[in-house]
Amino acid sequence: MQRTYRSIDIAKLASGLSLSLPLHELVGEAGGPAVGISAAVHGDEGVGVEVIRRLFADSELEELRGRLVLLPVANPLAFQSNTRNTPLDMANLNRVFPGDPDGWLTEQMADVISREFLTRIEVHIDLHAGGLYPIVDYVYQLNAPELSRAFGRRFLYAPPHPYEGTSTEVSGKSAKAVVVELGGGLTAQEPYVELALKGLKNVLRAAGALPGAADAPPAQTLLHRIETVRPHQGGLLLPVVQGVGGRVKAGDVLGRVVSPFTFETLEEMCSPYDGVMILTHPTVHRVEPGDYGYMVGEFATAEPVR
Ligand SMILES: [Zn+2]
């Protein structure tokens, strides 16, 4: 197996530092698919970077079939500032694909990623997480249900109206695309890293990039509706529901926003329906209006995966 590393120049910044993208390419002895795995498209989702680093060091990769391209930090500037968006133009990289070579800096980055990575692979796995404070646990089911299922998480989500400008909008035109949402927040990430590494290797088996049969996934539920409950008041968030995967009833209080000054309750965030917790906050922290509060998957429209 051959490994090469290159960094692709994007631009020189006013600081004099160069902005470039890290790209690892691994080529196996035997033929197989071209698989691309990306992380840190959102800069505050560092757990995916560690998952790719662990995969890179995994001895099973010695049996790689085909080509594996790893983009561990898709937005280096946002990773540096530990923010979701690029600090220099405040744009969300995952809303501007395929990008624009003459556009905002984030659009210029998206253009390079599209040309050098997303359009050169046959399978794309994009690793996301909950960001700085929330934890999350689900996998998008897009154009490759069998690969999304092979990741092995209990809840899959087929969005009725996918976001525009995501990386998989580009890769999904010519490749099988899987978006993973796992881990994040101010909590120990090791369990999520291990789950993601296991899931990734199983997807690689299902795609024919690693030898051996893929493990059958556990009982899974396909969600068709996930509602994001966002706070309307800023303050201190006191989580009531802390874990992901638990059931809630319509009207259940998920968390409270209290004033850090007067201590009065400013808002209660409640579940919009009977469902399952997809994104939660494990710890007390500051929130602003419009932040990610909670995400709840609806049971009434969900279906078991067969
Ligand atoms: Zn993300």
Residues whose N, C-alpha, C, O or C-beta is under 5 A from the ligand:
A	BS01	ZN	H42 E45 H128 A129
